[in-house]
Amino acid sequence: SVDPYWKMLANAWVEDLPADETFTAESMCAEVGRPSHPNAVGARLSALARAGLIVEDGYVQAGRRERHASRMLRWRR
């Protein structure tokens, strides 16, 4: 299971973003750290989207080397 403290940090970081600010999973993890389970990032972003706090805003190229420049969602607050 995912660390509840990480969930709290991720939620707080997103909620503190200015309206219309865009971000990616990479930028969120750069600020709050990576969770203990890699699927937690996507799960958290999906939960925030279902709650109406963020919306999909297109795709960008991933920057992390492990992602091999794949496309990743950009989110808007």
Phi and psi in degrees as GROMACS dihedral restraints (atoms count N, CA, C in turn):
[ dihedral_restraints ]
;  ai    aj    ak    al  type     phi  dphi    fc
    3     4     5     6     1   -82.1    20    10
    4     5     6     7     1   142.3    20    10
    6     7     8     9     1   -58.8    20    10
    7     8     9    10     1   120.6    20    10
    9    10    11    12     1   -61.1    20    10
   10    11    12    13     1   -28.7    20    10
   12    13    14    15     1   -65.9    20    10
   13    14    15    16     1   -40.3    20    10
   15    16    17    18     1   -63.1    20    10
   16    17    18    19     1   -43.3    20    10
   18    19    20    21     1   -57.7    20    10
   19    20    21    22     1   -44.0    20    10
   21    22    23    24     1   -62.1    20    10
   22    23    24    25     1   -44.5    20    10
   24    25    26    27     1   -62.5    20    10
   25    26    27    28     1   -44.3    20    10
   27    28    29    30     1   -63.1    20    10
   28    29    30    31     1   -46.0    20    10
   30    31    32    33     1   -60.0    20    10
   31    32    33    34     1   -46.5    20    10
   33    34    35    36     1   -63.5    20    10
   34    35    36    37     1   -40.7    20    10
   36    37    38    39     1   -61.6    20    10
   37    38    39    40     1   -46.9    20    10
   39    40    41    42     1   -64.4    20    10
   40    41    42    43     1   -45.6    20    10
   42    43    44    45     1   -64.0    20    10
   43    44    45    46     1   -26.3    20    10
   45    46    47    48     1   -83.6    20    10
   46    47    48    49     1    -8.8    20    10
   48    49    50    51     1   -67.7    20    10
   49    50    51    52     1   145.4    20    10
   51    52    53    54     1   -64.8    20    10
   52    53    54    55     1   153.8    20    10
   54    55    56    57     1   -56.7    20    10
   55    56    57    58     1   140.6    20    10
   57    58    59    60     1    70.9    20    10
   58    59    60    61     1     4.9    20    10
   60    61    62    63     1   -69.0    20    10
   61    62    63    64     1   138.4    20    10
   63    64    65    66     1  -104.7    20    10
   64    65    66    67     1   153.8    20    10
   66    67    68    69     1  -159.4    20    10
   67    68    69    70     1   169.4    20    10
   69    70    71    72     1  -125.6    20    10
   70    71    72    73     1   171.2    20    10
   72    73    74    75     1   -59.5    20    10
   73    74    75    76     1   -37.7    20    10
   75    76    77    78     1   -62.3    20    10
   76    77    78    79     1   -44.6    20    10
   78    79    80    81     1   -68.3    20    10
   79    80    81    82     1   -35.1    20    10
   81    82    83    84     1   -64.1    20    10
   82    83    84    85     1   -46.4    20    10
   84    85    86    87     1   -66.6    20    10
   85    86    87    88     1   -30.5    20    10
   87    88    89    90     1   -64.1    20    10
   88    89    90    91     1   -30.5    20    10
   90    91    92    93     1   -89.2    20    10
   91    92    93    94     1   -42.6    20    10
   93    94    95    96     1  -105.6    20    10
   94    95    96    97     1    -6.7    20    10
   96    97    98    99     1    93.5    20    10
   97    98    99   100     1   164.9    20    10
   99   100   101   102     1   -88.9    20    10
  100   101   102   103     1   141.1    20    10
  102   103   104   105     1   -75.0    20    10
  103   104   105   106     1   170.0    20    10
  105   106   107   108     1   -67.8    20    10
  106   107   108   109     1   -27.7    20    10
  108   109   110   111     1  -117.1    20    10
  109   110   111   112     1   129.6    20    10
  111   112   113   114     1   -63.4    20    10
  112   113   114   115     1   -27.0    20    10
  114   115   116   117     1   -75.3    20    10
  115   116   117   118     1   -10.9    20    10
  117   118   119   120     1   -65.8    20    10
  118   119   120   121     1   -30.9    20    10
  120   121   122   123     1   -64.3    20    10
  121   122   123   124     1   -52.8    20    10
  123   124   125   126     1   -62.5    20    10
  124   125   126   127     1   -39.2    20    10
  126   127   128   129     1   -62.9    20    10
  127   128   129   130     1   -41.1    20    10
  129   130   131   132     1   -67.1    20    10
  130   131   132   133     1   -43.5    20    10
  132   133   134   135     1   -64.4    20    10
  133   134   135   136     1   -39.7    20    10
  135   136   137   138     1   -62.9    20    10
  136   137   138   139     1   -41.3    20    10
  138   139   140   141     1   -64.8    20    10
  139   140   141   142     1   -40.6    20    10
  141   142   143   144     1   -66.2    20    10
  142   143   144   145     1   -35.8    20    10
  144   145   146   147     1   -68.3    20    10
  145   146   147   148     1   -43.0    20    10
  147   148   149   150     1   -61.4    20    10
  148   149   150   151     1   -32.7    20    10
  150   151   152   153     1   -78.4    20    10
  151   152   153   154     1    -5.0    20    10
  153   154   155   156     1    81.9    20    10
  154   155   156   157     1    12.5    20    10
  156   157   158   159     1   -84.6    20    10
  157   158   159   160     1   -25.5    20    10
  159   160   161   162     1  -138.3    20    10
  160   161   162   163     1   158.1    20    10
  162   163   164   165     1  -134.1    20    10
  163   164   165   166     1   151.7    20    10
  165   166   167   168     1   -64.3    20    10
  166   167   168   169     1   142.7    20    10
  168   169   170   171     1  -139.8    20    10
  169   170   171   172     1    43.6    20    10
  171   172   173   174     1    94.6    20    10
  172   173   174   175     1  -167.2    20    10
  174   175   176   177     1  -126.2    20    10
  175   176   177   178     1   151.9    20    10
  177   178   179   180     1  -135.0    20    10
  178   179   180   181     1   166.6    20    10
  180   181   182   183     1   -83.2    20    10
  181   182   183   184     1   131.9    20    10
  183   184   185   186     1   -66.4    20    10
  184   185   186   187     1   147.2    20    10
  186   187   188   189     1  -101.1    20    10
  187   188   189   190     1   -25.4    20    10
  189   190   191   192     1   -67.9    20    10
  190   191   192   193     1   135.2    20    10
  192   193   194   195     1   -56.4    20    10
  193   194   195   196     1   -38.7    20    10
  195   196   197   198     1   -62.1    20    10
  196   197   198   199     1   -22.5    20    10
  198   199   200   201     1   -85.4    20    10
  199   200   201   202     1    -9.8    20    10
  201   202   203   204     1    53.8    20    10
  202   203   204   205     1    42.6    20    10
  204   205   206   207     1    58.7    20    10
  205   206   207   208     1    29.4    20    10
  207   208   209   210     1   -70.0    20    10
  208   209   210   211     1   167.5    20    10
  210   211   212   213     1   -80.8    20    10
  211   212   213   214     1   141.1    20    10
  213   214   215   216     1  -137.5    20    10
  214   215   216   217     1   153.0    20    10
  216   217   218   219     1   -65.3    20    10
  217   218   219   220     1   141.3    20    10
  219   220   221   222     1  -103.7    20    10
  220   221   222   223     1   137.7    20    10
  222   223   224   225     1  -113.0    20    10
  223   224   225   226     1   151.6    20    10
  225   226   227   228     1  -123.3    20    10
  226   227   228   229     1   134.3    20    10
